[in-house]
Amino acid sequence: MLVLGCAPRLEKAPEKAAADYCQRAEDCALLQEGERKETCEPNSTDAFEALWDPRVCEEGFDRKKWKSCAQAIDTWDCDELSAGWIDIGEVCAAREVCK
């Protein structure tokens, strides 16, 4: 689970968000045995890295907006797989969370 009080450093944020996203997917029984570490986390890290390009997010994250992003990751509805990722993408987009 993400530490909601602090925004992570930009370099660590994609891995942190991916780990939490994949944990939620695992909690929702959406992943097969071993899939979390083998495919989910690497693929999700790439997706979050694409959201937070350092050229767009040079000054890091706004703490309050990061909390909204973290909450979206931790609470997406297991029955709404595609809508969950769409919502996360919107709430966690650089234009939303970067200073």
Residue frames as a rotation matrix with the C-alpha (Angstrom) as fourth column:
MET 1
0.582 0.813 0.000 0.00
0.813 -0.582 0.000 0.00
0.000 0.000 -1.000 0.00
LEU 2
-0.063 -0.580 0.812 1.27
0.503 -0.721 -0.476 3.47
0.862 0.378 0.338 -0.81
VAL 3
-0.448 -0.109 -0.887 2.20
0.839 -0.393 -0.376 5.79
-0.308 -0.913 0.268 2.00
LEU 4
0.298 0.736 0.607 -0.48
0.907 -0.417 0.061 8.37
0.298 0.533 -0.792 1.48
GLY 5
0.748 0.027 -0.663 1.09
0.415 -0.799 0.436 11.16
-0.518 -0.601 -0.609 3.53
CYS 6
-0.034 -0.876 -0.482 4.19
-0.233 -0.462 0.856 11.51
-0.972 0.142 -0.189 1.38
ALA 7
0.915 0.184 -0.359 4.68
-0.380 0.089 -0.921 11.80
-0.137 0.979 0.152 -2.30
PRO 8
0.558 -0.748 0.359 7.51
0.555 0.658 0.509 9.55
-0.617 -0.085 0.782 -3.50
ARG 9
-0.288 -0.718 -0.634 10.53
-0.325 -0.549 0.770 10.73
-0.901 0.428 -0.075 -5.43
LEU 10
0.409 0.493 -0.768 9.79
-0.846 -0.109 -0.521 10.74
-0.341 0.863 0.373 -9.13
GLU 11
-0.403 -0.665 -0.628 12.38
-0.841 0.540 -0.032 8.01
0.360 0.516 -0.777 -9.81
LYS 12
-0.988 -0.012 0.154 10.68
-0.094 0.841 -0.533 5.58
-0.123 -0.541 -0.832 -7.40
ALA 13
-0.373 0.927 -0.041 7.04
-0.700 -0.310 -0.643 6.48
-0.609 -0.212 0.765 -8.07
PRO 14
0.030 0.447 -0.894 6.42
-0.916 0.370 0.154 4.17
0.399 0.814 0.421 -11.07
GLU 15
-0.635 -0.324 -0.701 7.70
-0.086 0.932 -0.353 1.10
0.767 -0.164 -0.620 -9.22
LYS 16
-0.956 0.285 0.064 5.75
-0.077 -0.033 -0.996 2.01
-0.282 -0.958 0.054 -6.09
ALA 17
-0.197 0.932 -0.305 2.52
-0.886 -0.303 -0.353 2.65
-0.421 0.201 0.885 -7.98
ALA 18
-0.102 0.110 -0.989 2.96
-0.729 0.668 0.150 -0.54
0.677 0.736 0.012 -10.04
ALA 19
-0.900 -0.259 -0.350 3.52
0.035 0.757 -0.652 -2.65
0.434 -0.599 -0.673 -6.93
ASP 20
-0.736 0.675 0.054 0.35
-0.244 -0.190 -0.951 -1.27
-0.631 -0.713 0.305 -5.36
TYR 21
-0.054 0.706 -0.707 -1.64
-0.995 -0.098 -0.022 -1.61
-0.085 0.702 0.707 -8.59
CYS 22
-0.295 -0.130 -0.947 -0.56
-0.476 0.879 0.027 -5.24
0.828 0.459 -0.321 -8.95
GLN 23
-1.000 0.019 -0.013 -1.25
0.020 0.426 -0.905 -5.95
-0.012 -0.905 -0.426 -5.30
ARG 24
-0.356 0.930 -0.096 -4.80
-0.662 -0.323 -0.676 -4.70
-0.659 -0.177 0.731 -5.85
ALA 25
0.029 0.317 -0.948 -5.10
-0.920 0.379 0.099 -6.85
0.390 0.869 0.303 -8.98
GLU 26
-0.734 -0.355 -0.579 -3.91
-0.115 0.905 -0.409 -9.82
0.669 -0.233 -0.705 -6.95
ASP 27
-0.879 0.458 0.134 -6.41
-0.168 -0.035 -0.985 -9.00
-0.446 -0.888 0.107 -4.18
CYS 28
-0.018 0.903 -0.430 -9.12
-0.874 -0.224 -0.432 -8.96
-0.486 0.368 0.793 -6.86
ALA 29
0.041 -0.061 0.997 -8.02
0.073 0.996 0.058 -12.45
-0.997 0.070 0.045 -8.03
LEU 30
0.863 0.268 -0.429 -7.14
-0.345 -0.307 -0.887 -11.08
-0.369 0.913 -0.173 -11.46
LEU 31
0.118 -0.916 -0.383 -3.63
-0.972 -0.027 -0.234 -12.54
0.204 0.400 -0.893 -11.60
GLN 32
0.794 0.013 -0.608 -2.35
-0.041 0.999 -0.033 -16.08
0.607 0.051 0.793 -11.93
GLU 33
0.834 -0.534 -0.141 0.30
0.337 0.290 0.895 -17.55
-0.438 -0.794 0.422 -9.64
GLY 34
-0.076 -0.997 0.029 3.58
0.755 -0.039 0.655 -15.66
-0.651 0.072 0.755 -10.13
GLU 35
0.196 0.219 0.956 2.09
0.919 -0.381 -0.101 -13.22
0.342 0.898 -0.276 -12.63
ARG 36
0.938 0.205 -0.278 2.37
0.309 -0.860 0.407 -10.26
-0.156 -0.468 -0.870 -10.28
LYS 37
0.342 -0.897 -0.282 6.18
-0.110 -0.336 0.935 -10.20
-0.933 -0.288 -0.214 -10.26
GLU 38
-0.318 -0.535 0.782 6.76
0.631 0.496 0.596 -11.69
-0.708 0.683 0.180 -13.72
THR 39
-0.469 0.181 0.865 4.49
0.827 -0.253 0.501 -9.54
0.310 0.950 -0.031 -15.84
CYS 40
0.568 0.823 -0.002 2.17
0.776 -0.534 0.337 -7.23
0.276 -0.193 -0.942 -13.92
GLU 41
0.588 -0.343 -0.732 4.75
0.398 -0.666 0.631 -5.17
-0.704 -0.663 -0.255 -12.07
PRO 42
-0.558 -0.824 0.093 7.14
0.513 -0.255 0.819 -4.72
-0.652 0.505 0.566 -15.02
ASN 43
-0.415 0.468 0.780 4.31
0.819 -0.181 0.544 -3.82
0.396 0.865 -0.308 -17.41
SER 44
0.672 0.717 -0.187 2.62
0.716 -0.564 0.410 -1.53
0.188 -0.410 -0.893 -14.90
THR 45
0.136 -0.720 -0.680 5.93
0.522 -0.531 0.667 0.17
-0.842 -0.446 0.303 -14.08
ASP 46
-0.754 -0.395 0.525 6.31
0.639 -0.256 0.725 0.96
-0.152 0.882 0.445 -17.78
ALA 47
0.054 0.874 0.482 2.77
0.813 -0.319 0.487 2.37
0.580 0.365 -0.728 -17.87
PHE 48
0.769 0.213 -0.603 3.34
0.584 -0.618 0.526 4.60
-0.260 -0.757 -0.600 -14.84
GLU 49
-0.297 -0.922 -0.248 6.72
0.575 -0.380 0.724 5.73
-0.762 0.073 0.643 -16.22
ALA 50
-0.560 0.168 0.811 4.88
0.762 -0.279 0.584 6.84
0.325 0.945 0.028 -19.34
LEU 51
0.563 0.827 -0.007 2.48
0.740 -0.499 0.451 8.89
0.369 -0.259 -0.893 -17.19
TRP 52
0.892 -0.221 -0.394 5.24
0.159 -0.662 0.732 10.63
-0.423 -0.716 -0.556 -15.26
ASP 53
0.461 -0.736 0.496 7.81
0.730 -0.002 -0.683 11.60
0.504 0.677 0.536 -17.83
PRO 54
0.000 -0.539 -0.842 10.52
0.905 -0.358 0.229 13.56
-0.425 -0.762 0.488 -15.97
ARG 55
-0.850 -0.299 0.433 10.33
0.484 -0.767 0.422 16.32
0.206 0.568 0.797 -18.58
VAL 56
-0.089 0.910 0.406 6.70
0.149 -0.390 0.908 16.91
0.985 0.141 -0.101 -17.63
CYS 57
0.859 0.442 -0.257 7.05
0.246 0.084 0.966 16.32
0.449 -0.893 -0.037 -13.92
GLU 58
0.051 -0.976 0.214 10.34
0.204 -0.199 -0.958 18.11
0.978 0.092 0.189 -13.28
GLU 59
-0.392 -0.196 0.899 9.42
-0.674 -0.604 -0.425 19.42
0.626 -0.772 0.105 -9.84
GLY 60
-0.995 0.014 -0.094 7.94
0.069 0.786 -0.614 16.18
0.065 -0.618 -0.784 -8.50
PHE 61
-0.371 0.919 -0.135 4.46
0.646 0.359 0.674 15.56
0.668 0.163 -0.726 -7.20
ASP 62
-0.340 0.460 0.820 1.89
-0.669 -0.732 0.134 17.71
0.662 -0.503 0.556 -5.47
ARG 63
-0.977 -0.162 0.140 1.33
-0.212 0.646 -0.733 15.86
0.028 -0.746 -0.666 -2.17
LYS 64
-0.327 0.931 0.162 -2.47
-0.506 -0.028 -0.862 16.31
-0.798 -0.364 0.480 -2.06
LYS 65
0.382 0.465 -0.799 -2.93
-0.923 0.148 -0.356 15.23
-0.048 0.873 0.485 -5.65
TRP 66
-0.581 -0.625 -0.521 -0.56
-0.592 0.764 -0.256 12.28
0.558 0.160 -0.814 -5.12
LYS 67
-0.801 0.344 0.490 -2.86
-0.312 0.458 -0.832 11.13
-0.511 -0.820 -0.260 -2.31
SER 68
0.249 0.933 -0.261 -5.77
-0.738 0.008 -0.675 11.09
-0.628 0.361 0.690 -4.78
CYS 69
0.109 -0.322 -0.940 -3.71
-0.859 0.445 -0.252 9.02
0.499 0.836 -0.228 -7.20
ALA 70
-0.866 -0.501 0.015 -2.65
-0.424 0.716 -0.554 6.58
0.267 -0.486 -0.832 -4.48
GLN 71
-0.464 0.777 0.425 -6.23
-0.434 0.219 -0.874 6.22
-0.772 -0.590 0.236 -3.32
ALA 72
0.394 0.593 -0.702 -7.44
-0.901 0.098 -0.422 5.53
-0.182 0.799 0.573 -6.86
ILE 73
-0.304 -0.598 -0.742 -4.87
-0.663 0.692 -0.286 2.74
0.684 0.405 -0.606 -7.17
ASP 74
-0.962 -0.200 0.185 -5.70
-0.267 0.563 -0.782 1.23
0.052 -0.802 -0.595 -3.78
THR 75
-0.515 0.837 0.186 -9.46
-0.195 0.097 -0.976 1.32
-0.835 -0.539 0.113 -4.16
TRP 76
-0.552 0.379 -0.743 -10.38
-0.828 -0.139 0.543 0.58
0.103 0.915 0.391 -7.77
ASP 77
0.292 0.836 0.465 -13.38
-0.806 0.476 -0.351 -1.69
-0.515 -0.273 0.813 -8.09
CYS 78
-0.566 -0.568 0.598 -12.42
-0.261 0.811 0.523 -5.29
-0.782 0.140 -0.607 -8.82
ASP 79
0.071 0.704 0.707 -15.43
0.615 0.527 -0.586 -5.63
-0.785 0.476 -0.396 -11.10
GLU 80
0.950 0.258 -0.177 -14.41
0.062 -0.710 -0.701 -2.65
-0.306 0.655 -0.691 -13.22
LEU 81
0.271 -0.936 0.226 -11.04
0.737 0.353 0.577 -3.70
-0.619 0.010 0.785 -14.60
SER 82
-0.224 -0.402 0.888 -10.86
0.918 -0.394 0.053 -1.43
0.328 0.827 0.457 -17.64
ALA 83
0.627 0.492 0.604 -12.72
0.252 -0.862 0.440 1.43
0.737 -0.124 -0.664 -15.99
GLY 84
0.847 -0.370 -0.383 -10.35
0.394 -0.048 0.918 1.11
-0.358 -0.928 0.105 -13.02
TRP 85
-0.153 -0.965 0.211 -7.29
0.897 -0.046 0.439 1.64
-0.414 0.257 0.873 -15.18
ILE 86
-0.045 0.213 0.976 -8.97
0.696 -0.694 0.184 4.50
0.717 0.688 -0.117 -17.04
ASP 87
0.899 0.423 0.109 -9.83
0.197 -0.616 0.763 6.19
0.390 -0.664 -0.637 -13.73
ILE 88
0.529 -0.790 -0.312 -6.30
0.579 0.067 0.812 5.65
-0.621 -0.610 0.493 -12.42
GLY 89
-0.257 -0.645 0.720 -4.86
0.966 -0.190 0.174 7.08
0.025 0.740 0.672 -15.64
GLU 90
0.293 0.456 0.840 -6.99
0.446 -0.843 0.302 10.19
0.846 0.286 -0.451 -15.29
VAL 91
0.990 0.142 -0.025 -6.38
0.081 -0.405 0.911 10.79
0.119 -0.903 -0.412 -11.59
CYS 92
0.511 -0.859 -0.032 -2.67
0.423 0.219 0.880 9.92
-0.748 -0.464 0.475 -11.81
ALA 93
0.605 -0.276 0.747 -1.87
0.731 -0.178 -0.659 11.75
0.314 0.945 0.094 -15.06
ALA 94
-0.440 -0.885 -0.151 1.11
0.890 -0.408 -0.203 14.11
0.118 -0.224 0.967 -14.91
ARG 95
-0.515 0.272 0.813 -1.14
0.088 -0.927 0.365 17.11
0.853 0.260 0.453 -15.50
GLU 96
0.605 0.796 0.021 -2.97
-0.012 -0.017 1.000 16.13
0.796 -0.605 -0.001 -12.30
VAL 97
0.866 -0.188 -0.464 -0.23
0.499 0.399 0.769 15.09
0.040 -0.898 0.439 -9.89
CYS 98
-0.125 -0.983 0.137 2.85
0.949 -0.159 -0.272 17.05
0.289 0.096 0.952 -10.91
LYS 99
0.055 0.037 -0.998 3.68
0.604 -0.797 0.004 20.43
-0.795 -0.603 -0.066 -9.38
